[in-house]
Amino acid sequence: MEVIRAKRAGACYGVQRALDMADEVIADGGRAYTLGPLIHNPQVVADLAARGAEAVDSVEEIRWEGAAAAGAPADGVVPTNANAPAVVIRSHGVTPQVLAAVEDRGFSVVDATCPHVSRAQHAAAELAAEGCRVIVVGEAGHPEVEGLTAWAEEAGGKVDVVAAPEEIPEGLYDPVGVVAQTTQRRENLEAVVAALREAGLGPIVKNTICSATRQRQEAAADLASAVDAMVVIGGRNSSNTTRLAEVCALTCPRTFHIESTDELDPAAFAGCRRVGVTAGASTPENQIAAVEAFLRTL
């Protein structure tokens, strides 16, 4: 059975940058925390925790053993001149309120927000500051989308999150601005913009979709149309990996979204001559190589 990897697959620049920044903190021997998972990959997050970078859900959860000796209050707040732990801002970014809370507590801040996400945050804030009603095309509840919403609201804007054209609220009027979650499909953004125009609006559109996401989707679609089965590797909590699986399934019904080789059933590939492999932007090379090696044994 031939195993073919998509021309674009695996960890993107923003994810690799975040991992490198976290690794540097760990290598320096300091204690580190990430606000939420650094990236949407459970195996990588578990490895970081084992090496000293623990994921927490909020700033309030961070407790530093040296706080009392440094004269900090019992609640763990650390004075700015203390040798405080590092708080690594995840690649999906955080809200301005969370960032302020980290700084107010005096922790060392390592901002690993993906540059593409930062650009989207600034775009949302700029549209809000210009008086636009901001439409965020993305998944409600996703950490990146929560951040985009908060940055726009911080700039004084009113924000609506829509996942599809049918979710556009009624009663909108210009000026309307549009940004997108960086991992959205371009077609979805275009469909929302078209629906706004059909409603008589003139939206100001900031295309904040990451080029790496688009490249991976296009490469996956090309490969999926030429193989008997597709394996998509990445966390199930990863929106860009989920979309890769959706894209592949459109032309290759035998598409499998997995996190590790443990989920691969050899019987599922019976009769396959060519199998394609792709991976989400939060999937490191070693995980891709392991899956490819397993498939080649079938």
Residue pairs with C-beta under 8 A, 6 or more apart in sequence:
1 269
1 272
1 273
1 274
1 275
1 295
1 296
1 298
2 273
2 274
2 275
3 275
3 277
3 292
3 295
3 296
4 223
4 227
4 274
4 275
4 276
4 277
5 276
5 277
5 278
5 288
5 292
6 216
6 219
6 220
6 222
6 223
6 276
6 277
6 278
7 219
7 222
7 223
8 212
8 215
8 216
8 218
8 219
8 220
9 216
9 219
9 220
9 277
9 278
9 279
9 283
9 288
10 279
10 280
10 281
10 283
10 284
10 285
10 288
11 19
11 281
11 282
11 283
11 284
11 285
12 114
12 210
12 212
12 213
12 216
12 281
13 114
13 115
13 212
14 91
14 114
14 115
14 116
14 117
14 210
14 212
14 281
15 39
15 91
15 114
15 281
15 282
17 91
17 112
17 114
17 115
18 38
18 39
18 88
18 90
18 91
18 112
18 114
19 38
19 39
19 44
19 284
21 88
21 110
21 112
22 32
22 34
22 38
22 48
22 53
22 88
22 110
22 112
25 32
25 53
25 86
25 88
25 110
26 32
26 48
26 51
26 52
26 53
30 85
30 86
30 108
31 52
31 64
31 85
31 86
32 52
32 53
32 54
32 85
32 86
32 87
32 88
32 110
33 53
33 54
33 55
33 56
33 62
33 85
33 86
33 87
33 88
34 48
34 53
34 54
34 55
34 56
34 87
34 88
34 89
34 90
35 55
35 56
35 57
35 58
35 59
35 87
35 88
35 89
35 90
35 94
35 98
35 102
36 55
36 56
36 57
36 90
36 92
36 94
36 143
37 45
37 55
37 90
37 237
38 44
38 45
38 48
38 53
38 55
38 88
38 90
38 91
38 112
39 45
39 90
39 91
39 238
39 282
40 92
40 234
40 235
40 237
40 238
40 239
40 241
40 280
40 282
41 234
41 235
41 238
41 280
41 282
41 283
41 284
41 287
42 235
42 237
42 259
43 259
43 260
43 287
44 282
44 284
45 55
48 54
48 55
49 55
53 88
56 62
59 87
59 98
59 101
59 102
59 105
59 107
60 75
60 76
62 76
62 85
62 87
62 105
62 107
63 76
64 72
64 76
64 78
64 84
64 85
66 82
66 83
67 73
67 76
67 77
67 78
67 82
68 74
70 78
70 79
70 82
70 83
71 79
71 82
72 78
72 79
72 82
76 105
77 105
77 106
78 84
78 85
78 105
78 106
78 107
79 106
80 106
81 106
82 106
84 105
84 106
84 107
84 108
85 107
85 108
86 107
86 108
86 109
86 110
87 102
87 107
87 108
87 109
87 110
88 110
88 112
89 99
89 102
89 109
89 110
89 111
89 112
89 113
90 112
90 113
90 143
91 112
91 113
91 114
91 117
91 282
92 113
92 114
92 117
92 142
92 143
92 144
92 147
93 113
93 114
93 117
93 118
93 121
93 143
93 144
93 147
94 113
94 143
94 147
95 146
95 147
95 150
95 151
95 154
96 150
96 151
96 154
97 150
97 154
99 109
102 109
103 109
113 121
114 182
114 210
116 182
116 208
116 210
116 212
117 144
117 147
117 182
119 208
120 144
120 148
120 179
120 180
120 181
120 182
120 206
120 208
121 147
121 148
121 151
122 151
123 179
123 206
123 208
124 134
124 136
124 148
124 149
124 151
124 152
124 155
124 157
124 159
124 177
124 179
124 206
125 151
125 152
125 154
125 155
125 157
126 155
126 206
127 134
127 152
127 157
127 177
127 178
127 179
127 204
127 206
128 134
128 151
128 152
128 153
128 155
128 156
128 157
128 159
128 177
129 155
129 156
129 157
130 175
130 177
130 204
131 175
132 157
132 175
132 176
132 177
132 204
133 157
133 158
133 159
133 160
133 172
133 173
133 175
133 176
133 177
134 152
134 157
134 158
134 159
134 160
134 176
134 177
134 178
134 179
135 159
135 160
135 161
135 162
135 168
135 176
135 177
135 178
135 179
135 192
135 196
135 203
136 145
136 148
136 149
136 152
136 159
136 160
136 161
136 162
136 179
136 180
136 181
137 162
137 163
137 178
137 179
137 180
137 181
137 184
137 188
137 189
137 192
138 144
138 145
138 148
138 161
138 163
138 180
138 181
138 184
139 145
139 161
139 163
139 181
139 239
140 161
140 163
142 181
142 239
144 181
144 182
144 183
145 161
145 181
148 159
148 179
148 181
149 159
149 161
152 159
152 179
153 159
160 168
160 169
162 168
162 169
162 192
163 188
164 188
164 191
164 192
165 191
165 192
165 194
165 195
168 192
168 195
168 196
168 199
172 196
172 199
172 201
173 201
174 201
174 202
175 202
175 204
176 196
176 201
176 202
176 203
176 204
177 203
177 204
177 205
177 206
178 189
178 192
178 193
178 196
178 203
178 204
178 205
178 206
179 206
179 208
180 188
180 189
180 206
180 207
180 208
180 209
181 208
181 209
181 239
182 208
182 209
182 210
182 213
183 209
183 210
183 213
183 239
183 240
183 243
183 281
184 209
184 213
184 243
185 209
185 217
185 243
185 247
186 207
186 209
186 214
189 205
189 207
189 209
193 203
193 205
196 203
197 203
210 281
212 281
213 240
213 243
213 281
216 240
216 244
216 278
216 280
216 281
217 243
217 244
217 247
219 278
220 230
220 232
220 244
220 247
220 248
220 276
220 278
221 247
221 248
221 250
221 251
223 230
223 248
223 276
223 278
224 230
224 247
224 248
224 249
224 250
224 251
224 252
224 255
224 276
225 251
225 252
226 274
226 276
227 252
227 272
227 274
227 275
227 276
228 252
228 254
228 271
228 272
228 273
228 274
228 275
229 252
229 254
229 255
229 256
229 268
229 269
229 272
229 275
229 276
230 248
230 249
230 252
230 254
230 255
230 256
230 275
230 276
230 277
230 278
231 255
231 256
231 258
231 264
231 275
231 276
231 277
231 278
231 291
231 295
232 241
232 244
232 245
232 248
232 255
232 256
232 257
232 258
232 278
232 279
232 280
233 241
233 258
233 259
233 277
233 278
233 279
233 280
233 283
233 287
233 288
233 291
234 240
234 241
234 244
234 257
234 259
234 279
234 280
234 281
234 282
234 283
235 241
235 259
235 280
235 282
235 283
236 242
236 257
236 259
238 280
238 281
238 282
240 280
240 281
240 282
241 257
241 279
241 280
241 281
241 282
241 283
242 257
244 278
244 279
244 280
245 255
245 257
248 255
248 276
248 278
249 255
252 276
254 268
254 272
256 263
256 264
256 268
258 264
258 291
260 287
260 290
260 291
261 290
261 291
261 294
264 291
264 294
264 295
266 298
269 275
269 295
269 298
275 295
277 288
277 291
277 292
277 295
279 287
279 288
